[in-house]
Amino acid sequence: MSDGINLHLGRRIRSRRRLLGLSQLSVAEMCGVRFQQIQKYECGLSAPSASRLWQLSRVLEAPVDYFFEGFQLAARG
């Protein structure tokens, strides 16, 4: 499941960043990380911590729950 949520978060981060016309570098600078970390988030290779997600929500001008919208847990059988 963690891979699925990481990919979903990454897609939502990328989508919002692009909607605002921001580069990975500019988001990284505003968050105080290297742009490679933003790349890792967007590719789903790593998940942002709760505090980093809060920071990203501020930088990307979206509520935290925006990043989880549309994510569905796989049905357990």
PDB file of N, CA, C, O and CB in Angstrom:
ATOM      1  N   MET A   1       0.813  -1.196   0.000  1.00  0.00           N
ATOM      2  CA  MET A   1       0.000   0.000   0.000  1.00  0.00           C
ATOM      3  C   MET A   1       0.852   1.254   0.000  1.00  0.00           C
ATOM      4  O   MET A   1       0.473   2.248  -0.619  1.00  0.00           O
ATOM      5  CB  MET A   1      -0.923   0.001   1.188  1.00  0.00           C
ATOM      6  N   SER A   2       2.005   1.237   0.683  1.00  0.00           N
ATOM      7  CA  SER A   2       2.808   2.453   0.775  1.00  0.00           C
ATOM      8  C   SER A   2       3.263   2.931  -0.600  1.00  0.00           C
ATOM      9  O   SER A   2       3.355   4.136  -0.839  1.00  0.00           O
ATOM     10  CB  SER A   2       4.017   2.218   1.669  1.00  0.00           C
ATOM     11  N   ASP A   3       3.550   1.994  -1.507  1.00  0.00           N
ATOM     12  CA  ASP A   3       3.939   2.414  -2.853  1.00  0.00           C
ATOM     13  C   ASP A   3       2.797   3.151  -3.544  1.00  0.00           C
ATOM     14  O   ASP A   3       3.010   4.149  -4.233  1.00  0.00           O
ATOM     15  CB  ASP A   3       4.369   1.202  -3.689  1.00  0.00           C
ATOM     16  N   GLY A   4       1.590   2.646  -3.351  1.00  0.00           N
ATOM     17  CA  GLY A   4       0.426   3.272  -3.974  1.00  0.00           C
ATOM     18  C   GLY A   4       0.187   4.685  -3.466  1.00  0.00           C
ATOM     19  O   GLY A   4      -0.080   5.591  -4.256  1.00  0.00           O
ATOM     20  N   ILE A   5       0.280   4.878  -2.174  1.00  0.00           N
ATOM     21  CA  ILE A   5       0.062   6.218  -1.624  1.00  0.00           C
ATOM     22  C   ILE A   5       1.203   7.147  -2.006  1.00  0.00           C
ATOM     23  O   ILE A   5       0.974   8.328  -2.269  1.00  0.00           O
ATOM     24  CB  ILE A   5      -0.082   6.161  -0.096  1.00  0.00           C
ATOM     25  N   ASN A   6       2.427   6.634  -2.040  1.00  0.00           N
ATOM     26  CA  ASN A   6       3.565   7.471  -2.452  1.00  0.00           C
ATOM     27  C   ASN A   6       3.397   7.951  -3.888  1.00  0.00           C
ATOM     28  O   ASN A   6       3.655   9.116  -4.193  1.00  0.00           O
ATOM     29  CB  ASN A   6       4.886   6.696  -2.310  1.00  0.00           C
ATOM     30  N   LEU A   7       2.964   7.050  -4.771  1.00  0.00           N
ATOM     31  CA  LEU A   7       2.734   7.444  -6.166  1.00  0.00           C
ATOM     32  C   LEU A   7       1.611   8.466  -6.270  1.00  0.00           C
ATOM     33  O   LEU A   7       1.709   9.436  -7.021  1.00  0.00           O
ATOM     34  CB  LEU A   7       2.404   6.217  -7.024  1.00  0.00           C
ATOM     35  N   HIS A   8       0.547   8.239  -5.510  1.00  0.00           N
ATOM     36  CA  HIS A   8      -0.582   9.167  -5.546  1.00  0.00           C
ATOM     37  C   HIS A   8      -0.165  10.556  -5.047  1.00  0.00           C
ATOM     38  O   HIS A   8      -0.456  11.567  -5.685  1.00  0.00           O
ATOM     39  CB  HIS A   8      -1.747   8.625  -4.698  1.00  0.00           C
ATOM     40  N   LEU A   9       0.518  10.589  -3.902  1.00  0.00           N
ATOM     41  CA  LEU A   9       0.997  11.876  -3.375  1.00  0.00           C
ATOM     42  C   LEU A   9       1.896  12.575  -4.386  1.00  0.00           C
ATOM     43  O   LEU A   9       1.773  13.778  -4.617  1.00  0.00           O
ATOM     44  CB  LEU A   9       1.755  11.669  -2.050  1.00  0.00           C
ATOM     45  N   GLY A  10       2.794  11.813  -4.980  1.00  0.00           N
ATOM     46  CA  GLY A  10       3.716  12.386  -5.956  1.00  0.00           C
ATOM     47  C   GLY A  10       3.010  12.990  -7.152  1.00  0.00           C
ATOM     48  O   GLY A  10       3.372  14.068  -7.624  1.00  0.00           O
ATOM     49  N   ARG A  11       2.001  12.287  -7.639  1.00  0.00           N
ATOM     50  CA  ARG A  11       1.233  12.808  -8.785  1.00  0.00           C
ATOM     51  C   ARG A  11       0.500  14.083  -8.415  1.00  0.00           C
ATOM     52  O   ARG A  11       0.431  15.024  -9.206  1.00  0.00           O
ATOM     53  CB  ARG A  11       0.230  11.760  -9.287  1.00  0.00           C
ATOM     54  N   ARG A  12      -0.045  14.108  -7.210  1.00  0.00           N
ATOM     55  CA  ARG A  12      -0.778  15.294  -6.773  1.00  0.00           C
ATOM     56  C   ARG A  12       0.166  16.485  -6.562  1.00  0.00           C
ATOM     57  O   ARG A  12      -0.180  17.620  -6.888  1.00  0.00           O
ATOM     58  CB  ARG A  12      -1.547  14.993  -5.477  1.00  0.00           C
ATOM     59  N   ILE A  13       1.357  16.221  -6.015  1.00  0.00           N
ATOM     60  CA  ILE A  13       2.352  17.282  -5.841  1.00  0.00           C
ATOM     61  C   ILE A  13       2.745  17.841  -7.201  1.00  0.00           C
ATOM     62  O   ILE A  13       2.755  19.057  -7.397  1.00  0.00           O
ATOM     63  CB  ILE A  13       3.603  16.752  -5.089  1.00  0.00           C
ATOM     64  N   ARG A  14       3.069  16.956  -8.142  1.00  0.00           N
ATOM     65  CA  ARG A  14       3.477  17.385  -9.486  1.00  0.00           C
ATOM     66  C   ARG A  14       2.370  18.177 -10.171  1.00  0.00           C
ATOM     67  O   ARG A  14       2.619  19.225 -10.766  1.00  0.00           O
ATOM     68  CB  ARG A  14       3.858  16.171 -10.343  1.00  0.00           C
ATOM     69  N   SER A  15       1.163  17.670 -10.082  1.00  0.00           N
ATOM     70  CA  SER A  15       0.030  18.324 -10.725  1.00  0.00           C
ATOM     71  C   SER A  15      -0.160  19.741 -10.195  1.00  0.00           C
ATOM     72  O   SER A  15      -0.331  20.685 -10.967  1.00  0.00           O
ATOM     73  CB  SER A  15      -1.244  17.509 -10.513  1.00  0.00           C
ATOM     74  N   ARG A  16      -0.128  19.878  -8.890  1.00  0.00           N
ATOM     75  CA  ARG A  16      -0.330  21.198  -8.281  1.00  0.00           C
ATOM     76  C   ARG A  16       0.821  22.145  -8.622  1.00  0.00           C
ATOM     77  O   ARG A  16       0.603  23.320  -8.917  1.00  0.00           O
ATOM     78  CB  ARG A  16      -0.469  21.068  -6.753  1.00  0.00           C
ATOM     79  N   ARG A  17       2.035  21.625  -8.577  1.00  0.00           N
ATOM     80  CA  ARG A  17       3.209  22.445  -8.899  1.00  0.00           C
ATOM     81  C   ARG A  17       3.095  22.974 -10.328  1.00  0.00           C
ATOM     82  O   ARG A  17       3.325  24.157 -10.580  1.00  0.00           O
ATOM     83  CB  ARG A  17       4.521  21.625  -8.727  1.00  0.00           C
ATOM     84  N   ARG A  18       2.741  22.097 -11.254  1.00  0.00           N
ATOM     85  CA  ARG A  18       2.612  22.507 -12.657  1.00  0.00           C
ATOM     86  C   ARG A  18       1.467  23.495 -12.849  1.00  0.00           C
ATOM     87  O   ARG A  18       1.587  24.453 -13.612  1.00  0.00           O
ATOM     88  CB  ARG A  18       2.397  21.285 -13.549  1.00  0.00           C
ATOM     89  N   LEU A  19       0.360  23.258 -12.154  1.00  0.00           N
ATOM     90  CA  LEU A  19      -0.781  24.167 -12.248  1.00  0.00           C
ATOM     91  C   LEU A  19      -0.379  25.591 -11.858  1.00  0.00           C
ATOM     92  O   LEU A  19      -0.848  26.565 -12.448  1.00  0.00           O
ATOM     93  CB  LEU A  19      -1.930  23.677 -11.352  1.00  0.00           C
ATOM     94  N   LEU A  20       0.495  25.694 -10.858  1.00  0.00           N
ATOM     95  CA  LEU A  20       0.963  27.002 -10.394  1.00  0.00           C
ATOM     96  C   LEU A  20       2.125  27.545 -11.228  1.00  0.00           C
ATOM     97  O   LEU A  20       2.553  28.682 -11.029  1.00  0.00           O
ATOM     98  CB  LEU A  20       1.384  26.908  -8.943  1.00  0.00           C
ATOM     99  N   GLY A  21       2.632  26.739 -12.156  1.00  0.00           N
ATOM    100  CA  GLY A  21       3.734  27.175 -13.011  1.00  0.00           C
ATOM    101  C   GLY A  21       5.064  27.246 -12.284  1.00  0.00           C
ATOM    102  O   GLY A  21       5.926  28.053 -12.634  1.00  0.00           O
ATOM    103  N   LEU A  22       5.232  26.405 -11.275  1.00  0.00           N
ATOM    104  CA  LEU A  22       6.467  26.408 -10.492  1.00  0.00           C
ATOM    105  C   LEU A  22       7.395  25.287 -10.954  1.00  0.00           C
ATOM    106  O   LEU A  22       6.941  24.219 -11.363  1.00  0.00           O
ATOM    107  CB  LEU A  22       6.156  26.259  -8.989  1.00  0.00           C
ATOM    108  N   SER A  23       8.675  25.540 -10.884  1.00  0.00           N
ATOM    109  CA  SER A  23       9.665  24.504 -11.189  1.00  0.00           C
ATOM    110  C   SER A  23       9.943  23.678  -9.936  1.00  0.00           C
ATOM    111  O   SER A  23       9.641  24.094  -8.817  1.00  0.00           O
ATOM    112  CB  SER A  23      10.980  25.135 -11.730  1.00  0.00           C
ATOM    113  N   GLN A  24      10.519  22.511 -10.147  1.00  0.00           N
ATOM    114  CA  GLN A  24      10.933  21.705  -9.001  1.00  0.00           C
ATOM    115  C   GLN A  24      11.949  22.471  -8.164  1.00  0.00           C
ATOM    116  O   GLN A  24      11.931  22.399  -6.935  1.00  0.00           O
ATOM    117  CB  GLN A  24      11.524  20.356  -9.465  1.00  0.00           C
ATOM    118  N   LEU A  25      12.823  23.194  -8.824  1.00  0.00           N
ATOM    119  CA  LEU A  25      13.842  23.960  -8.116  1.00  0.00           C
ATOM    120  C   LEU A  25      13.219  25.035  -7.236  1.00  0.00           C
ATOM    121  O   LEU A  25      13.629  25.207  -6.088  1.00  0.00           O
ATOM    122  CB  LEU A  25      14.809  24.594  -9.105  1.00  0.00           C
ATOM    123  N   SER A  26      12.240  25.755  -7.757  1.00  0.00           N
ATOM    124  CA  SER A  26      11.633  26.819  -6.945  1.00  0.00           C
ATOM    125  C   SER A  26      10.886  26.243  -5.744  1.00  0.00           C
ATOM    126  O   SER A  26      10.941  26.814  -4.654  1.00  0.00           O
ATOM    127  CB  SER A  26      10.675  27.663  -7.801  1.00  0.00           C
ATOM    128  N   VAL A  27      10.195  25.130  -5.926  1.00  0.00           N
ATOM    129  CA  VAL A  27       9.499  24.494  -4.799  1.00  0.00           C
ATOM    130  C   VAL A  27      10.519  24.020  -3.777  1.00  0.00           C
ATOM    131  O   VAL A  27      10.337  24.201  -2.573  1.00  0.00           O
ATOM    132  CB  VAL A  27       8.620  23.305  -5.281  1.00  0.00           C
ATOM    133  N   ALA A  28      11.586  23.415  -4.261  1.00  0.00           N
ATOM    134  CA  ALA A  28      12.634  22.932  -3.362  1.00  0.00           C
ATOM    135  C   ALA A  28      13.231  24.072  -2.546  1.00  0.00           C
ATOM    136  O   ALA A  28      13.429  23.935  -1.339  1.00  0.00           O
ATOM    137  CB  ALA A  28      13.733  22.227  -4.156  1.00  0.00           C
ATOM    138  N   GLU A  29      13.516  25.188  -3.194  1.00  0.00           N
ATOM    139  CA  GLU A  29      14.092  26.329  -2.489  1.00  0.00           C
ATOM    140  C   GLU A  29      13.134  26.858  -1.423  1.00  0.00           C
ATOM    141  O   GLU A  29      13.558  27.213  -0.323  1.00  0.00           O
ATOM    142  CB  GLU A  29      14.445  27.443  -3.479  1.00  0.00           C
ATOM    143  N   MET A  30      11.845  26.909  -1.749  1.00  0.00           N
ATOM    144  CA  MET A  30      10.862  27.402  -0.779  1.00  0.00           C
ATOM    145  C   MET A  30      10.696  26.445   0.403  1.00  0.00           C
ATOM    146  O   MET A  30      10.312  26.858   1.497  1.00  0.00           O
ATOM    147  CB  MET A  30       9.515  27.616  -1.462  1.00  0.00           C
ATOM    148  N   CYS A  31      10.991  25.157   0.167  1.00  0.00           N
ATOM    149  CA  CYS A  31      10.881  24.149   1.231  1.00  0.00           C
ATOM    150  C   CYS A  31      12.206  23.907   1.945  1.00  0.00           C
ATOM    151  O   CYS A  31      12.243  23.226   2.970  1.00  0.00           O
ATOM    152  CB  CYS A  31      10.371  22.840   0.655  1.00  0.00           C
ATOM    153  N   GLY A  32      13.280  24.454   1.418  1.00  0.00           N
ATOM    154  CA  GLY A  32      14.585  24.268   2.048  1.00  0.00           C
ATOM    155  C   GLY A  32      15.193  22.893   1.811  1.00  0.00           C
ATOM    156  O   GLY A  32      15.941  22.386   2.646  1.00  0.00           O
ATOM    157  N   VAL A  33      14.868  22.289   0.660  1.00  0.00           N
ATOM    158  CA  VAL A  33      15.448  20.998   0.292  1.00  0.00           C
ATOM    159  C   VAL A  33      16.067  21.121  -1.098  1.00  0.00           C
ATOM    160  O   VAL A  33      15.903  22.137  -1.773  1.00  0.00           O
ATOM    161  CB  VAL A  33      14.370  19.861   0.328  1.00  0.00           C
ATOM    162  N   ARG A  34      16.769  20.089  -1.511  1.00  0.00           N
ATOM    163  CA  ARG A  34      17.322  20.060  -2.870  1.00  0.00           C
ATOM    164  C   ARG A  34      16.227  19.644  -3.844  1.00  0.00           C
ATOM    165  O   ARG A  34      15.284  18.948  -3.469  1.00  0.00           O
ATOM    166  CB  ARG A  34      18.542  19.086  -2.963  1.00  0.00           C
ATOM    167  N   PHE A  35      16.357  20.075  -5.100  1.00  0.00           N
ATOM    168  CA  PHE A  35      15.315  19.758  -6.066  1.00  0.00           C
ATOM    169  C   PHE A  35      15.198  18.253  -6.293  1.00  0.00           C
ATOM    170  O   PHE A  35      14.139  17.760  -6.681  1.00  0.00           O
ATOM    171  CB  PHE A  35      15.591  20.462  -7.386  1.00  0.00           C
ATOM    172  N   GLN A  36      16.285  17.526  -6.049  1.00  0.00           N
ATOM    173  CA  GLN A  36      16.239  16.071  -6.208  1.00  0.00           C
ATOM    174  C   GLN A  36      15.225  15.447  -5.250  1.00  0.00           C
ATOM    175  O   GLN A  36      14.610  14.429  -5.567  1.00  0.00           O
ATOM    176  CB  GLN A  36      17.631  15.462  -5.974  1.00  0.00           C
ATOM    177  N   GLN A  37      15.053  16.062  -4.076  1.00  0.00           N
ATOM    178  CA  GLN A  37      14.079  15.531  -3.126  1.00  0.00           C
ATOM    179  C   GLN A  37      12.666  15.715  -3.663  1.00  0.00           C
ATOM    180  O   GLN A  37      11.822  14.833  -3.501  1.00  0.00           O
ATOM    181  CB  GLN A  37      14.226  16.217  -1.755  1.00  0.00           C
ATOM    182  N   ILE A  38      12.405  16.839  -4.292  1.00  0.00           N
ATOM    183  CA  ILE A  38      11.096  17.062  -4.901  1.00  0.00           C
ATOM    184  C   ILE A  38      10.878  16.038  -6.007  1.00  0.00           C
ATOM    185  O   ILE A  38       9.776  15.509  -6.149  1.00  0.00           O
ATOM    186  CB  ILE A  38      10.978  18.508  -5.458  1.00  0.00           C
ATOM    187  N   GLN A  39      11.915  15.753  -6.792  1.00  0.00           N
ATOM    188  CA  GLN A  39      11.824  14.715  -7.831  1.00  0.00           C
ATOM    189  C   GLN A  39      11.452  13.374  -7.217  1.00  0.00           C
ATOM    190  O   GLN A  39      10.598  12.666  -7.751  1.00  0.00           O
ATOM    191  CB  GLN A  39      13.156  14.594  -8.599  1.00  0.00           C
ATOM    192  N   LYS A  40      12.077  13.017  -6.111  1.00  0.00           N
ATOM    193  CA  LYS A  40      11.790  11.744  -5.451  1.00  0.00           C
ATOM    194  C   LYS A  40      10.344  11.687  -4.975  1.00  0.00           C
ATOM    195  O   LYS A  40       9.688  10.653  -5.101  1.00  0.00           O
ATOM    196  CB  LYS A  40      12.740  11.527  -4.271  1.00  0.00           C
ATOM    197  N   TYR A  41       9.844  12.793  -4.428  1.00  0.00           N
ATOM    198  CA  TYR A  41       8.447  12.833  -4.016  1.00  0.00           C
ATOM    199  C   TYR A  41       7.538  12.625  -5.231  1.00  0.00           C
ATOM    200  O   TYR A  41       6.613  11.813  -5.194  1.00  0.00           O
ATOM    201  CB  TYR A  41       8.124  14.176  -3.317  1.00  0.00           C
ATOM    202  N   GLU A  42       7.811  13.364  -6.298  1.00  0.00           N
ATOM    203  CA  GLU A  42       6.946  13.327  -7.466  1.00  0.00           C
ATOM    204  C   GLU A  42       6.962  11.978  -8.176  1.00  0.00           C
ATOM    205  O   GLU A  42       5.972  11.598  -8.801  1.00  0.00           O
ATOM    206  CB  GLU A  42       7.348  14.404  -8.425  1.00  0.00           C
ATOM    207  N   CYS A  43       8.053  11.265  -8.089  1.00  0.00           N
ATOM    208  CA  CYS A  43       8.154   9.931  -8.705  1.00  0.00           C
ATOM    209  C   CYS A  43       7.662   8.830  -7.782  1.00  0.00           C
ATOM    210  O   CYS A  43       7.571   7.673  -8.193  1.00  0.00           O
ATOM    211  CB  CYS A  43       9.590   9.648  -9.105  1.00  0.00           C
ATOM    212  N   GLY A  44       7.346   9.170  -6.552  1.00  0.00           N
ATOM    213  CA  GLY A  44       6.883   8.184  -5.598  1.00  0.00           C
ATOM    214  C   GLY A  44       7.992   7.350  -4.993  1.00  0.00           C
ATOM    215  O   GLY A  44       7.725   6.326  -4.365  1.00  0.00           O
ATOM    216  N   LEU A  45       9.242   7.776  -5.174  1.00  0.00           N
ATOM    217  CA  LEU A  45      10.368   7.039  -4.623  1.00  0.00           C
ATOM    218  C   LEU A  45      10.510   7.236  -3.121  1.00  0.00           C
ATOM    219  O   LEU A  45      11.059   6.384  -2.423  1.00  0.00           O
ATOM    220  CB  LEU A  45      11.639   7.453  -5.314  1.00  0.00           C
ATOM    221  N   SER A  46      10.019   8.351  -2.635  1.00  0.00           N
ATOM    222  CA  SER A  46       9.992   8.590  -1.190  1.00  0.00           C
ATOM    223  C   SER A  46       8.749   9.413  -0.875  1.00  0.00           C
ATOM    224  O   SER A  46       8.233  10.142  -1.722  1.00  0.00           O
ATOM    225  CB  SER A  46      11.297   9.321  -0.698  1.00  0.00           C
ATOM    226  N   ALA A  47       8.293   9.281   0.338  1.00  0.00           N
ATOM    227  CA  ALA A  47       7.105  10.010   0.774  1.00  0.00           C
ATOM    228  C   ALA A  47       7.525  11.175   1.664  1.00  0.00           C
ATOM    229  O   ALA A  47       8.424  11.036   2.493  1.00  0.00           O
ATOM    230  CB  ALA A  47       6.120   9.071   1.525  1.00  0.00           C
ATOM    231  N   PRO A  48       6.880  12.304   1.494  1.00  0.00           N
ATOM    232  CA  PRO A  48       7.189  13.408   2.396  1.00  0.00           C
ATOM    233  C   PRO A  48       6.704  13.103   3.807  1.00  0.00           C
ATOM    234  O   PRO A  48       5.664  12.472   3.993  1.00  0.00           O
ATOM    235  CB  PRO A  48       6.558  14.708   1.889  1.00  0.00           C
ATOM    236  N   SER A  49       7.456  13.550   4.787  1.00  0.00           N
ATOM    237  CA  SER A  49       7.014  13.420   6.177  1.00  0.00           C
ATOM    238  C   SER A  49       5.782  14.300   6.373  1.00  0.00           C
ATOM    239  O   SER A  49       5.444  15.108   5.508  1.00  0.00           O
ATOM    240  CB  SER A  49       8.158  13.817   7.181  1.00  0.00           C
ATOM    241  N   ALA A  50       5.130  14.141   7.492  1.00  0.00           N
ATOM    242  CA  ALA A  50       3.956  14.957   7.787  1.00  0.00           C
ATOM    243  C   ALA A  50       4.309  16.448   7.791  1.00  0.00           C
ATOM    244  O   ALA A  50       3.563  17.267   7.255  1.00  0.00           O
ATOM    245  CB  ALA A  50       3.353  14.551   9.139  1.00  0.00           C
ATOM    246  N   SER A  51       5.439  16.792   8.394  1.00  0.00           N
ATOM    247  CA  SER A  51       5.830  18.208   8.443  1.00  0.00           C
ATOM    248  C   SER A  51       6.193  18.734   7.062  1.00  0.00           C
ATOM    249  O   SER A  51       5.910  19.889   6.744  1.00  0.00           O
ATOM    250  CB  SER A  51       7.010  18.402   9.398  1.00  0.00           C
ATOM    251  N   ARG A  52       6.819  17.897   6.239  1.00  0.00           N
ATOM    252  CA  ARG A  52       7.163  18.328   4.876  1.00  0.00           C
ATOM    253  C   ARG A  52       5.902  18.465   4.031  1.00  0.00           C
ATOM    254  O   ARG A  52       5.808  19.379   3.212  1.00  0.00           O
ATOM    255  CB  ARG A  52       8.144  17.329   4.215  1.00  0.00           C
ATOM    256  N   LEU A  53       4.932  17.573   4.214  1.00  0.00           N
ATOM    257  CA  LEU A  53       3.688  17.678   3.473  1.00  0.00           C
ATOM    258  C   LEU A  53       2.944  18.953   3.868  1.00  0.00           C
ATOM    259  O   LEU A  53       2.333  19.610   3.026  1.00  0.00           O
ATOM    260  CB  LEU A  53       2.808  16.441   3.718  1.00  0.00           C
ATOM    261  N   TRP A  54       3.002  19.291   5.141  1.00  0.00           N
ATOM    262  CA  TRP A  54       2.405  20.551   5.605  1.00  0.00           C
ATOM    263  C   TRP A  54       3.082  21.741   4.915  1.00  0.00           C
ATOM    264  O   TRP A  54       2.421  22.679   4.469  1.00  0.00           O
ATOM    265  CB  TRP A  54       2.527  20.681   7.153  1.00  0.00           C
ATOM    266  N   GLN A  55       4.407  21.679   4.839  1.00  0.00           N
ATOM    267  CA  GLN A  55       5.161  22.745   4.185  1.00  0.00           C
ATOM    268  C   GLN A  55       4.812  22.818   2.700  1.00  0.00           C
ATOM    269  O   GLN A  55       4.620  23.906   2.158  1.00  0.00           O
ATOM    270  CB  GLN A  55       6.672  22.525   4.368  1.00  0.00           C
ATOM    271  N   LEU A  56       4.733  21.672   2.048  1.00  0.00           N
ATOM    272  CA  LEU A  56       4.362  21.642   0.632  1.00  0.00           C
ATOM    273  C   LEU A  56       2.966  22.203   0.417  1.00  0.00           C
ATOM    274  O   LEU A  56       2.709  22.869  -0.586  1.00  0.00           O
ATOM    275  CB  LEU A  56       4.439  20.217   0.089  1.00  0.00           C
ATOM    276  N   SER A  57       2.070  21.938   1.348  1.00  0.00           N
ATOM    277  CA  SER A  57       0.714  22.470   1.208  1.00  0.00           C
ATOM    278  C   SER A  57       0.719  23.992   1.250  1.00  0.00           C
ATOM    279  O   SER A  57      -0.060  24.640   0.552  1.00  0.00           O
ATOM    280  CB  SER A  57      -0.197  21.915   2.309  1.00  0.00           C
ATOM    281  N   ARG A  58       1.587  24.554   2.059  1.00  0.00           N
ATOM    282  CA  ARG A  58       1.717  26.015   2.125  1.00  0.00           C
ATOM    283  C   ARG A  58       2.333  26.568   0.841  1.00  0.00           C
ATOM    284  O   ARG A  58       1.831  27.535   0.269  1.00  0.00           O
ATOM    285  CB  ARG A  58       2.574  26.425   3.339  1.00  0.00           C
ATOM    286  N   VAL A  59       3.413  25.953   0.397  1.00  0.00           N
ATOM    287  CA  VAL A  59       4.111  26.407  -0.814  1.00  0.00           C
ATOM    288  C   VAL A  59       3.211  26.263  -2.038  1.00  0.00           C
ATOM    289  O   VAL A  59       3.185  27.141  -2.900  1.00  0.00           O
ATOM    290  CB  VAL A  59       5.420  25.610  -1.020  1.00  0.00           C
ATOM    291  N   LEU A  60       2.476  25.158  -2.114  1.00  0.00           N
ATOM    292  CA  LEU A  60       1.637  24.885  -3.280  1.00  0.00           C
ATOM    293  C   LEU A  60       0.205  25.402  -3.118  1.00  0.00           C
ATOM    294  O   LEU A  60      -0.662  25.146  -3.955  1.00  0.00           O
ATOM    295  CB  LEU A  60       1.609  23.398  -3.550  1.00  0.00           C
ATOM    296  N   GLU A  61      -0.022  26.132  -2.025  1.00  0.00           N
ATOM    297  CA  GLU A  61      -1.306  26.805  -1.795  1.00  0.00           C
ATOM    298  C   GLU A  61      -2.491  25.850  -1.914  1.00  0.00           C
ATOM    299  O   GLU A  61      -3.464  26.125  -2.615  1.00  0.00           O
ATOM    300  CB  GLU A  61      -1.475  27.951  -2.778  1.00  0.00           C
ATOM    301  N   ALA A  62      -2.385  24.725  -1.214  1.00  0.00           N
ATOM    302  CA  ALA A  62      -3.455  23.728  -1.223  1.00  0.00           C
ATOM    303  C   ALA A  62      -3.557  23.124   0.171  1.00  0.00           C
ATOM    304  O   ALA A  62      -2.542  22.972   0.851  1.00  0.00           O
ATOM    305  CB  ALA A  62      -3.195  22.617  -2.299  1.00  0.00           C
ATOM    306  N   PRO A  63      -4.757  22.781   0.604  1.00  0.00           N
ATOM    307  CA  PRO A  63      -4.883  22.124   1.907  1.00  0.00           C
ATOM    308  C   PRO A  63      -4.237  20.734   1.860  1.00  0.00           C
ATOM    309  O   PRO A  63      -4.146  20.125   0.794  1.00  0.00           O
ATOM    310  CB  PRO A  63      -6.377  22.015   2.324  1.00  0.00           C
ATOM    311  N   VAL A  64      -3.803  20.251   2.983  1.00  0.00           N
ATOM    312  CA  VAL A  64      -3.133  18.948   3.048  1.00  0.00           C
ATOM    313  C   VAL A  64      -4.004  17.856   2.448  1.00  0.00           C
ATOM    314  O   VAL A  64      -3.499  16.978   1.749  1.00  0.00           O
ATOM    315  CB  VAL A  64      -2.779  18.598   4.497  1.00  0.00           C
ATOM    316  N   ASP A  65      -5.298  17.896   2.709  1.00  0.00           N
ATOM    317  CA  ASP A  65      -6.158  16.832   2.192  1.00  0.00           C
ATOM    318  C   ASP A  65      -6.240  16.805   0.672  1.00  0.00           C
ATOM    319  O   ASP A  65      -6.641  15.793   0.098  1.00  0.00           O
ATOM    320  CB  ASP A  65      -7.538  16.980   2.757  1.00  0.00           C
ATOM    321  N   TYR A  66      -5.864  17.905   0.005  1.00  0.00           N
ATOM    322  CA  TYR A  66      -5.802  17.925  -1.464  1.00  0.00           C
ATOM    323  C   TYR A  66      -4.922  16.793  -1.984  1.00  0.00           C
ATOM    324  O   TYR A  66      -5.245  16.168  -2.994  1.00  0.00           O
ATOM    325  CB  TYR A  66      -5.268  19.285  -1.966  1.00  0.00           C
ATOM    326  N   PHE A  67      -3.827  16.531  -1.308  1.00  0.00           N
ATOM    327  CA  PHE A  67      -2.859  15.541  -1.782  1.00  0.00           C
ATOM    328  C   PHE A  67      -3.382  14.113  -1.671  1.00  0.00           C
ATOM    329  O   PHE A  67      -2.862  13.203  -2.316  1.00  0.00           O
ATOM    330  CB  PHE A  67      -1.567  15.670  -1.003  1.00  0.00           C
ATOM    331  N   PHE A  68      -4.413  13.920  -0.851  1.00  0.00           N
ATOM    332  CA  PHE A  68      -4.996  12.586  -0.663  1.00  0.00           C
ATOM    333  C   PHE A  68      -6.278  12.387  -1.460  1.00  0.00           C
ATOM    334  O   PHE A  68      -6.782  11.268  -1.552  1.00  0.00           O
ATOM    335  CB  PHE A  68      -5.276  12.348   0.803  1.00  0.00           C
ATOM    336  N   GLU A  69      -6.814  13.469  -2.040  1.00  0.00           N
ATOM    337  CA  GLU A  69      -8.060  13.357  -2.797  1.00  0.00           C
ATOM    338  C   GLU A  69      -7.919  12.325  -3.909  1.00  0.00           C
ATOM    339  O   GLU A  69      -6.931  12.309  -4.644  1.00  0.00           O
ATOM    340  CB  GLU A  69      -8.461  14.721  -3.385  1.00  0.00           C
ATOM    341  N   GLY A  70      -8.921  11.473  -4.015  1.00  0.00           N
ATOM    342  CA  GLY A  70      -8.931  10.481  -5.076  1.00  0.00           C
ATOM    343  C   GLY A  70      -8.195   9.201  -4.758  1.00  0.00           C
ATOM    344  O   GLY A  70      -8.213   8.269  -5.562  1.00  0.00           O
ATOM    345  N   PHE A  71      -7.545   9.128  -3.603  1.00  0.00           N
ATOM    346  CA  PHE A  71      -6.839   7.900  -3.250  1.00  0.00           C
ATOM    347  C   PHE A  71      -7.805   6.923  -2.622  1.00  0.00           C
ATOM    348  O   PHE A  71      -8.515   7.260  -1.674  1.00  0.00           O
ATOM    349  CB  PHE A  71      -5.667   8.189  -2.297  1.00  0.00           C
ATOM    350  N   GLN A  72      -7.831   5.735  -3.141  1.00  0.00           N
ATOM    351  CA  GLN A  72      -8.704   4.685  -2.624  1.00  0.00           C
ATOM    352  C   GLN A  72      -7.869   3.527  -2.131  1.00  0.00           C
ATOM    353  O   GLN A  72      -6.979   3.054  -2.838  1.00  0.00           O
ATOM    354  CB  GLN A  72      -9.697   4.212  -3.698  1.00  0.00           C
ATOM    355  N   LEU A  73      -8.141   3.071  -0.939  1.00  0.00           N
ATOM    356  CA  LEU A  73      -7.481   1.880  -0.434  1.00  0.00           C
ATOM    357  C   LEU A  73      -7.979   0.671  -1.219  1.00  0.00           C
ATOM    358  O   LEU A  73      -9.158   0.582  -1.561  1.00  0.00           O
ATOM    359  CB  LEU A  73      -7.738   1.701   1.087  1.00  0.00           C
ATOM    360  N   ALA A  74      -7.084  -0.238  -1.493  1.00  0.00           N
ATOM    361  CA  ALA A  74      -7.478  -1.459  -2.191  1.00  0.00           C
ATOM    362  C   ALA A  74      -8.437  -2.249  -1.314  1.00  0.00           C
ATOM    363  O   ALA A  74      -8.233  -2.368  -0.105  1.00  0.00           O
ATOM    364  CB  ALA A  74      -6.238  -2.317  -2.561  1.00  0.00           C
ATOM    365  N   ALA A  75      -9.454  -2.773  -1.912  1.00  0.00           N
ATOM    366  CA  ALA A  75     -10.420  -3.578  -1.158  1.00  0.00           C
ATOM    367  C   ALA A  75      -9.749  -4.841  -0.657  1.00  0.00           C
ATOM    368  O   ALA A  75      -9.037  -5.520  -1.397  1.00  0.00           O
ATOM    369  CB  ALA A  75     -11.652  -3.929  -2.025  1.00  0.00           C
ATOM    370  N   ARG A  76      -9.981  -5.143   0.592  1.00  0.00           N
ATOM    371  CA  ARG A  76      -9.394  -6.353   1.175  1.00  0.00           C
ATOM    372  C   ARG A  76     -10.393  -7.497   1.015  1.00  0.00           C
ATOM    373  O   ARG A  76     -11.591  -7.344   1.253  1.00  0.00           O
ATOM    374  CB  ARG A  76      -9.022  -6.137   2.687  1.00  0.00           C
ATOM    375  N   GLY A  77      -9.860  -8.643   0.605  1.00  0.00           N
ATOM    376  CA  GLY A  77     -10.758  -9.755   0.345  1.00  0.00           C
ATOM    377  C   GLY A  77     -10.665 -10.882   1.280  1.00  0.00           C
ATOM    378  O   GLY A  77     -11.390 -11.867   1.134  1.00  0.00           O
TER     379      GLY A  77
END
